């Protein structure tokens, strides 16, 4: 009996060599060429990869075009002008441009008025930012607390944000009228028997009122940002803290505040940039004079006077560059101080380097003892 091979046999594919091609008829040659073409096309389609990432750069072109034309080129031109003596004497006779190097910067840094205006700018910003962040945080916690079940919450949110939609010029004129010598505020104080305060002739009252206008315009925007950060925190985290017996104060400092730190960094830096560039409110409230003893004159008002009144473009360029450098340095300091540095990857890298140093020291000590 013949041995039966029960193993499944592989299907043999017929390979047509070059010698057998000549023996094929025209129909066989046609099928062979068709199979070869189909196989090549299939392999090409199989290995061809289509990448659409390059098309994303097309959508970035409008941003870069606008940035280069309206930001980068003016910045470069401003830096260029800061190294030249370029102004109009008596507003008519042009002087320069003459290259003078860093003389404009030296003149500014030795000018007492420049430092006075810089101090006014920082005082006004601090007086407006501290109540802004405190009130915004309290309102954000109040509106996002589910246990309070506040009614008309959406209405109050809209009311808080409305001052942000009002122009700074309108606020400046409104408060100039309210706190004038014969304005409504002094009339109310007189009717109550209180002494009348001359707000417009007081340096500190001028700074406080400008700071209050800045606070009133921006606290609603800050409240919305902080609320969005709190609403992004999982409610189960707060429930776990309450079950563990954590008080509201400890929950805020150990849970809410660390998780809101990126929002605070953003608010702090944007508010700092806006405070350094404060111009419109102070310009309108003080009627472009800076107020009593120049207490309300900011760096941007000083820059505006250099361009529009003195027409000293070289010195104005130096002021702009100093403002740019000051904003950059303060923003980096805020970011480095407030952003947590406990990165797990960095800690692991430091630990690995420490272990490598320890191993090198042990090997060096072992080799030295063996040599003895």
DODOGU-556944 format. One line per 10 residues: their letters; for each residue y, x, z of C-alpha. Coordinates in steps of 0.2 Angstrom, whole numbers. Layout:
BEGIN
A) Y:X:Z; ... $
END
This chain:
BEGIN
XXXXXXXXXX) 0:0:0; 16:7:-5; 28:12:10; 42:-1:10; 59:6:14; 67:-8:25; 83:1:28; 98:-7:19; 102:4:4; 121:7:0 $
XXXXXXXXXX) 127:0:-15; 129:13:-28; 144:14:-38; 143:19:-55; 154:34:-59; 159:37:-77; 161:55:-81; 172:62:-95; 156:65:-105; 151:47:-104 $
XXXXXXXXXX) 168:40:-109; 165:45:-127; 149:34:-127; 158:19:-122; 163:6:-134; 181:-1:-136; 178:-14:-123; 171:-2:-110; 186:10:-113; 198:-4:-110 $
XXXXXXXXXX) 190:-10:-94; 190:8:-88; 208:11:-92; 213:-5:-84; 203:0:-68; 212:17:-67; 229:9:-69; 226:-4:-56; 219:9:-44; 235:20:-46 $
XXXXXXXXXX) 247:5:-44; 237:-1:-28; 238:17:-20; 257:18:-24; 260:1:-16; 250:5:-1; 258:22:2; 276:16:-2; 287:13:13; 303:3:12 $
XXXXXXXXXX) 317:8:25; 331:-3:27; 340:7:41; 351:15:28; 359:-1:24; 366:-2:42; 378:12:38; 386:1:25; 392:-11:39; 399:3:49 $
XXXXXXXXXX) 411:9:34; 425:-4:38; 426:1:56; 427:20:52; 440:17:38; 451:6:50; 448:19:64; 453:34:53; 468:26:45; 476:17:60 $
XXXXXXXXXX) 470:28:75; 463:46:70; 477:50:57; 492:44:69; 484:54:83; 483:69:73; 501:67:67; 507:64:85; 498:80:91; 506:89:76 $
XXXXXXXXXX) 523:83:80; 522:88:98; 523:107:93; 539:105:84; 557:102:89; 561:87:79; 575:75:84; 591:67:78; 607:74:86; 619:59:91 $
XXXXXXXXXX) 607:48:81; 613:54:65; 611:73:62; 592:78:60; 587:94:69; 570:101:64; 556:100:62; 555:118:69; 539:125:77; 542:129:95 $
XXXXXXXXXX) 524:129:101; 521:122:119; 539:121:123; 539:102:123; 525:102:136; 534:114:147; 550:104:146; 541:88:151; 531:96:165; 547:103:173 $
XXXXXXXXXX) 556:87:171; 558:77:187; 561:61:178; 544:62:169; 535:64:186; 546:50:193; 540:38:179; 522:44:181; 523:40:200; 530:23:196 $
XXXXXXXXXX) 516:19:184; 503:24:196; 511:14:210; 513:-2:200; 495:0:194; 488:2:212; 498:-12:219; 491:-24:205; 473:-17:204; 468:-18:222 $
XXXXXXXXXX) 471:-37:225; 465:-40:207; 447:-33:211; 446:-40:228; 452:-58:223; 441:-57:207; 426:-52:217; 428:-66:230; 430:-79:217; 415:-73:207 $
XXXXXXXXXX) 404:-74:223; 411:-91:227; 408:-98:210; 391:-91:207; 384:-96:225; 371:-110:221; 371:-115:239; 389:-121:239; 387:-133:224; 405:-133:219 $
XXXXXXXXXX) 412:-148:209; 423:-145:194; 418:-127:193; 421:-126:174; 438:-133:176; 443:-120:189; 436:-106:178; 447:-112:164; 462:-113:175; 459:-95:181 $
XXXXXXXXXX) 458:-88:164; 473:-97:157; 486:-84:163; 477:-71:152; 482:-82:137; 500:-82:141; 511:-68:133; 518:-55:144; 536:-58:138; 535:-76:144 $
XXXXXXXXXX) 529:-70:161; 542:-57:162; 556:-69:158; 549:-82:170; 548:-71:185; 565:-64:181; 572:-81:182; 562:-86:198; 568:-70:208; 585:-68:202 $
XXXXXXXXXX) 600:-69:214; 602:-88:212; 585:-92:207; 573:-105:214; 565:-92:226; 581:-88:234; 586:-106:234; 571:-111:244; 573:-97:256; 591:-102:259 $
XXXXXXXXXX) 586:-120:262; 573:-115:275; 587:-105:284; 579:-88:279; 590:-73:273; 592:-72:255; 583:-57:247; 591:-48:232; 574:-45:223; 582:-37:207 $
XXXXXXXXXX) 592:-24:217; 577:-18:227; 566:-4:220; 550:-9:230; 552:-27:226; 554:-23:208; 537:-14:208; 529:-27:218; 534:-41:207; 529:-31:191 $
XXXXXXXXXX) 512:-28:200; 510:-46:204; 513:-51:186; 500:-39:180; 488:-45:193; 491:-64:188; 488:-60:170; 472:-51:172; 463:-57:188; 455:-71:178 $
XXXXXXXXXX) 447:-60:165; 440:-48:179; 433:-63:188; 424:-69:172; 417:-51:170; 411:-50:188; 403:-68:187; 393:-63:172; 387:-48:181; 382:-58:196 $
XXXXXXXXXX) 373:-71:185; 363:-58:177; 355:-53:194; 338:-62:197; 340:-76:210; 323:-71:217; 331:-54:223; 343:-64:234; 329:-76:240; 319:-61:246 $
XXXXXXXXXX) 334:-54:255; 337:-70:264; 318:-72:269; 319:-54:276; 333:-59:287; 347:-50:278; 365:-55:282; 377:-60:268; 387:-44:271; 371:-32:270 $
XXXXXXXXXX) 365:-42:254; 382:-39:246; 382:-20:250; 364:-16:247; 360:-28:233; 375:-36:224; 387:-21:224; 374:-8:217; 369:-19:203; 387:-23:199 $
XXXXXXXXXX) 392:-5:198; 392:-4:179; 403:-19:178; 415:-11:191; 415:5:181; 420:-5:166; 434:-15:175; 440:1:183; 442:11:168; 449:-3:157 $
XXXXXXXXXX) 462:-7:171; 467:11:173; 470:13:154; 480:-4:154; 490:2:169; 494:19:162; 500:10:146; 510:-4:155; 525:-8:145; 529:-26:140 $
XXXXXXXXXX) 530:-34:158; 541:-20:165; 552:-19:150; 556:-37:150; 558:-39:169; 570:-25:171; 579:-29:154; 574:-12:148; 584:-3:161; 570:2:173 $
XXXXXXXXXX) 577:-8:187; 586:-1:202; 584:18:204; 573:17:189; 559:11:200; 551:0:187; 552:12:173; 535:17:167; 528:31:156; 527:20:141 $
XXXXXXXXXX) 545:14:143; 550:32:144; 540:35:128; 549:20:120; 566:26:124; 562:44:117; 557:36:100; 570:21:98; 585:28:108; 584:47:108 $
XXXXXXXXXX) 574:48:92; 566:64:99; 549:63:90; 544:80:96; 546:76:114; 538:59:111; 523:67:103; 521:78:119; 522:63:130; 509:54:120 $
XXXXXXXXXX) 497:68:120; 499:70:139; 495:51:141; 480:53:131; 474:68:141; 478:60:157; 468:44:153; 453:54:147; 453:65:163; 455:50:175 $
XXXXXXXXXX) 442:40:165; 429:54:166; 432:56:185; 430:37:188; 414:38:178; 407:53:187; 411:46:204; 405:28:202; 390:30:191; 374:34:201 $
XXXXXXXXXX) 366:51:198; 349:47:205; 341:47:188; 322:48:190; 319:59:174; 333:72:181; 325:72:198; 308:76:190; 315:90:179; 323:97:195 $
XXXXXXXXXX) 307:96:205; 297:104:190; 310:119:189; 309:121:208; 290:122:207; 291:135:193; 303:146:203; 291:145:218; 276:150:208; 286:165:200 $
XXXXXXXXXX) 291:170:217; 273:169:224; 266:179:209; 280:192:211; 276:194:230; 257:195:226; 259:208:213; 271:218:224; 258:217:239; 244:222:227 $
XX) 253:237:221; 255:244:239 $
END
